[in-house]
Amino acid sequence: MKKTMTAVVAGALVLAVASPALAAPALANTALANTGSSPTSLQSRLDRLTADPALPGALATVRERGGAESVTRSGTAEVGTGKPMIGAEGRFRIASMSKPIIAATVLALAERGKIDLDAPIERYLPGVVRGTGEGAAIDGRKITVRMLLQQTSGLREFTDVVEWVEPMPDFLKVALARKPTRRGEFAYANTNYLVAGMLVAEVTGRTYQQASRDLVLVPYGMRDTYWPEKGEMGLRGPHAHTYGVNPARPEDGPVDLTDQLPTELFGPSGGLVSTPSDLNRFWSRAPLPDMTRTLTPIKQEGWPKGARYGFAVARTSTSCGTGWFHGGDMPGASVISGRDRAGRTATVYVTGLTAAPKQREKLLAAFDSALCGR
């Protein structure tokens, strides 16, 4: 018997029982620099987050350019136990923070001459990206690899319309049957990175998981980051508990989700498990000049004012200058991670989904404080 699941939005990656607006990172529609005018400390900002019962634990980890790391924590690692929030070694589902790792993998392959960023995806996946029905105009011969990475391909999101049942449908098939957005303009969709993962597998002869491990995770020293195995529900190693609504059983209300989510299902768009320390290592090694060589204006609602998007990284203004970041959301966790011009990196995450605008503003404010040393 098929088990019907509620509509789940896999957007930043947002995998949440939420509105379609969360199909893009649900960031406040203001510049990060405007997230607060008072000199509030990072600890205070984290405490404001965990004052919300839906966000029991919060952590901010900062890595200086020289490698020194500092950690600020708030709340508990497990509701009802009094255990303090886990440190920077704690593993959690990073959702759409998986996208920058996939983008870096594609760039590594491009550097080796295996991928031409300006070639049509048809060259590598012949006949795969062809629309049907309302999506008949979708044509992989007109969509470049660069467009996939930059979210300008015109491919539509699948997660806000898919019927979430077991066995799950073919996500790409669902997306290809939808009317496309305007090619060349930013429109965030997990479909782009679903296809990017297929591209990586095709040109390497390995899975995207294996390729990203060899080209990014291992070289960057991200030793605690992993792609879960098929059917794996829990988190390996040290971790805080995560809380929210299980999309398979929304009638249960908020529950402990730590061992209830099949993370591998969310693929290259959002399937990674990592740690704050590893995400900071990523930003300290990522090819940011290549990831931001071309930037497209983000006119979609839900992003910081004036933000521009590169290859799975957004450029925006912070209270201390220019910053680069990406976010991720799913039931049980929300994260924002990035770096500044000087090479300072910061990651802030909470053990619940920041779906409400006020929650998101507080998370953004904490990230700004962490990145800017306030």
Secondary structure by P-SEA (a helix, b strand, c coil): cbbbbccccccccccccccccccccccccccccccccccccaaaaaaaaaccccccbbbbbbbcccbbbbbbbccccccccccccccccccccccccaaaaaaaaaaaaaaaccccccccccccccccccccccccccccccccaaaaaacccccccccccccccccccaaaaaaaacccccccbbbbbaaaaaaaaaaaaaaccccaaaaaaaccccccccccbbbbcccccccccccccccccccccccccccccccccccccccccccccccaaaaaaaaacccccccccbbbbcccccccccccccccbbbbbccccccccccccccccccccccccccbbbbbbcccccccaaaaaaaaaaaaaaaacc
